[in-house]
Amino acid sequence: MFSRTNAAVCVMALAFGIVAIGCGDNTGGDDGSSNGPATKDGVDKPTGGKSDAWNWRNDPSRFHIDLEYNFENLPSEGASAKVAWAETYWPTYEDSINARWQGDDTLSPAEKYDKAFNDWTPPDGFMDLKPYDPNACTWDKEYYDDLGPAALWVSKNKGNWRSHNGVDDDNDGVADKDECGYGEDKDRDGVETWWGVCHAWTPSAILEDEPLGPVTRNGVTFDVSDLKALLIMQYDSSSAYMIGDRCNEADVERDDTGRINDEGCRDVNAGAFHLIVTNFLGIHKRALAEDRVYNYEVWNQPVTGYTIDEQKEISLSDVQELLNTDKPDESGLPQNQDETDGVLRVANEASETDLSDRVGLRGDEVDAILAYRAGEDGMAGTSDDATFETVDDIMNTDPLGEKSVASMLSWARDQGWAPELEPAIYSYNKDAARFVEVRLTLEYVSESSPSKEPTSPNIDRYTRSERYHYILELDEDGKIIGGEWVGSSITTHPDFLWLPTAPGGGDPNIDLDTVREMIAESRGGGSNDNGGTDAATSYDAEDTPVDIPDADVDGASSEITVNDSGKIDHLKVAVNIEHTYKGDLLVQLVKTGDHPVTATLFDGYKAENRWEDNVVLDDVEVPGFEGAQLNGTWQLHVVDSLNGDTGQIKSWSLKPTMAE
């Protein structure tokens, strides 16, 4: 069976067709103090300040979409409208999509494709031949001699070919057979267990529909993970926009504040991260991709949601404390002779009114200063009047102390008797005028095991989260212009973010259109030869219209009772709800019974244009009911969660396609 040895989704190679950046690209200077990384035409780009005022590689505008930069206008949470599905990362050491995930007696996804579409017939005895086993360290060379074109290409280009090809690919002087297995010296000729095609799974999961069931073509049955595997492979070099740089360091060096020295490993900039996440997920409801770790490994994941747990504007002093950077002494005690002279002038010359009302001393402190000045006879203006000669004289006069001196120094500055404090300097971005501390939770889809079942109906099982802590750098107008990671997020933030736009590369022996046609068929589009049919019967609600109560958590329900029996192949619904301000509504389809199934059809909280009226769904396909029995009670359940708007369920219908 297909086994798992690493819980992380990782990748060996990643190519971006729109931005010419590969995984190993790490150009540019380290400190960014005068010049940042080269622009795409090779010219050094001045950045001003240190490099975390984002440089060319971190500029959010590289995503080629209009962005909202004003901090105040960015949503505090968001999620993608389209579900990104989970799948295995098809590990390289297990031969990628040429792995027989259903057992040794069932062809791999690539082998199935060859048999169905590439005029390949397994020769006699082929199923008795053993592919390379990375655990048992055995394989039959004849197996690879007999492979079809798609499977052979996968094995040579994306699989474990180098682990058994008889060549010392990693030049360590050890033969393939002696590097197989586990242990410190057993590295399968340099093939690491985290290598795979997550860089291809991630964009396909974001851009493509998930297959929902088996499809048979030319006598070969492709199950859900077979179809996913073929689709994923054709995204091997997907076109994408990217921000951030690739970190190639296994051991990352840091300065004495904990900040990473290598600019490529300090990416992605925290301010750019905040802008991209809040714009794409919060405003546009669109998923994106991330390399979730900052070091030389690459773990690509679909990013599907976020919540800002805390955000607050903070002072520069707070920023410097969070970042562990130097800041001027603000104790209030004089640090030089000019400041000392100013304090002594206040102590010796300020009137009783000024000491009390302007310096802000307590009555007993004012009395102590006046008494000291008056001398032993207690009379001001006589021959024994005294003056404070040193700051210590002041602090040694009870009840005066450091707090009293600090108040005197502050007033001395106001009077021009002592120099003003040197302004605090923020060294990371010379244009930063305001600062916001943010704690954000980011949701992403993790990998799954290969399966005959789709993951979309239960995507919460595969959704994980990471918490990030960072500082946003704003200009005077509140526009985000940069940022810095804080605390543990310095080492746990994403390495880069990318926006996939189209498939590219892949196995030249697999036709993407053919794969897409099979997936459409698995989702109910068109006739197929695995027993399904597109003949759909409509079942209409007869109890409508139904009023939807305002601001009532119990909501309203309309029911359809179906007496016809049979197993559902796929299901569509049509819904017509008249209601002002559709953002108030949550609409769900429920199949009641011993094992109820619920699917969310519309969530107004996550909807675009929430202020618009009415919810109209026209024959929307609803995953999650494949294999369910048709007969029974079906409910359309609608909840209006907020005050002020009302409406009705006007009509709705079920349109199931049955499996024969």
C-alpha positions, 0 to 999 in steps of 0.5 A: 500500500501507499505509505507515509513517512513524513507528515509535511507536504514538500517538494523537490522543484518548483517552476514559475512560468510568469515570474522567472524564479526557480526554487534555488534562486537567491540573488541579492545582498544580505543587509539591503542597507543601500541596494536590494536584490536585482530587478528582473532586468539585472539592475540593483534596486535601491531600497532605502533603510534595511531590506524589510522595507519591501524590495522588488521581490516582496512588492505585493503589486507583483500579484497583478491585481488592484490592492487595498493598502490602507490598514483601516480598510482591510477585513479582519477575517476572510476565506476563499469562496472555492474549496481547495481539496486535499491530496497526497504529495505523491512522494518522490521516493515512492515513485510519485504518481506511479505508486500503486496506492491501491496495492501491488495488484492494482495499477498506478495512476500513470499505468492506468492512463497508459493502458486506457489511452496510450495503447499500452498493454501490460505484458504477460507476467508484468504484475509479478514484477516488483517496482523499486521498494524503498523499504525492502531494497528490492526491484526488478529491472524488467518492470521498468523495461516494460512500462508504458510512456506516461509511467516511465516518464514519471518514474524517470523525471518525478520518481525514484529512478536515481535510486535504482539506475545504477548511477552514483547520482549524489557522488558519494561513492556508494552504490544504489543498493547500499543506499536503500533502506533507513539509517543515517547513511541510507539516503536513496542516492540523495532522494529525500522523503519530503520531495514530491509534487506538492508544488503541483497539487497546490495550484491544481487544488486551488484552480480545478474542481475535485473529482467526486467518483470513479470513471471508466474509460476503455475498460480502465477504472480511474478512482478519485485519487487516480484522477487527482494524480493525473491532474496534479502532474500536469501542473508540474510547472504552473504559471504563477505570480510570486512574492518573497525569495527562496531560502536555500539555507539548512542552518539559518544565521541570525544577528543578536536580536534574533533577526535572520541575516540572509534576506532570502530567508527573512522573506516573505515581508510581514507587511506584504504578507498581511496585504496579500492575505487580507486582500485575496482572502478577505476582499476577493475570497480567493485562495492562494499558495504558500511555502509554509516554512522559511528554510531550504525545504519547501512545503507548499499548501493552499491557503484558504482563510484567516482571522485577525485575533488582535491588532493595535497601534503601538508606539515606537518604543513598544516596537523596539522592545518587541524587536529587541532593538536598541532605543535611547535611554528614557529613564528621565535622569540626566545623561550629560552636563547640559541636562544636569545644568537644566535640572539644577536650574529648575531646583534652584530658580523655579518658583513655588507655583512652577514647582507645584503646578508646572513641574508637578511635584507634591507639596512635601517635595516643593516644601523640601526644595524651598527649605533647602534653598532657605538655609538653616534659618529657614528664611529665603533671601538671607545670607545663609541661603543655599543652592543645589550643587549636584543632582545627588544633592537633590536626590539625597534631600528627603523626600525627593528622588529619581522621580522628582529629578525626572519631572524637573528634567522634563520641565527644563526641556520645555523651558529650553533649559535642557536639550530635547531628547534625541528622537528615537530611530526605527532602523528597518524602514526609514519611511515608517511613521506608525506601527501596528502589532498584529496576531493572525491565524492563517488556515491552510489545507494539508495533505491527505492519504490517497482515497476513492472518496473526495475530500471537499465534503469534509475539508475541515478534517484537512484544514490546519492553522498557523498563528503569526505575530508581526508588526506592520509599518505604516506611513502617516496616512495609514498605508502599509509600507512594510513589516517585521516578524516578531518572536517565534514568527521570525522562524515560522513564517512563510518563505514565499506566497504565490498565486497560481494562474494556469497549468504548465509542464507535466508529463508529455504522455498525459493529455490534460483535456482528457483528464479534465473530461474524466473529472467533469464526468466524475462530477456528473457532466456527460454520460459515462461507462461506469454505470452513471447516467445524466438523466436527472429527475426534479423534486420540487418543494410544495410547502413554499413560500416559507417566511424566514424569521428575523434574527432567529438562530432556529431559522426556517425550514422547507421540506421535500419528501422523496419516496423514490429509492436508489443511490445518488451518483451526484446532486444539484439543487436550485434555490430562490430566496427573496431577502433584503441584505443577503449577508444575513443568511446561512443556507444549508441542505440537510438529508435527515435520517439515522446518519444526517448529512449537511452541506452549506449552500450559501454563507452570507458572512463570507459572500461577496457584495453582502449588501445585495438582496436575494440568494438565487442558486441555479442548479448548483452541484452539491458534493457530499451526497454521493452514494446516499439513498435518495428516499427520505426527507430533505430540508432547506434550512435558512437562518437570518442571524442579524436584525433588520431584514426579512424575506422568504424561501420562495422555491427550491428543488432537488435534481439528483442523478442516480447510479444504476 
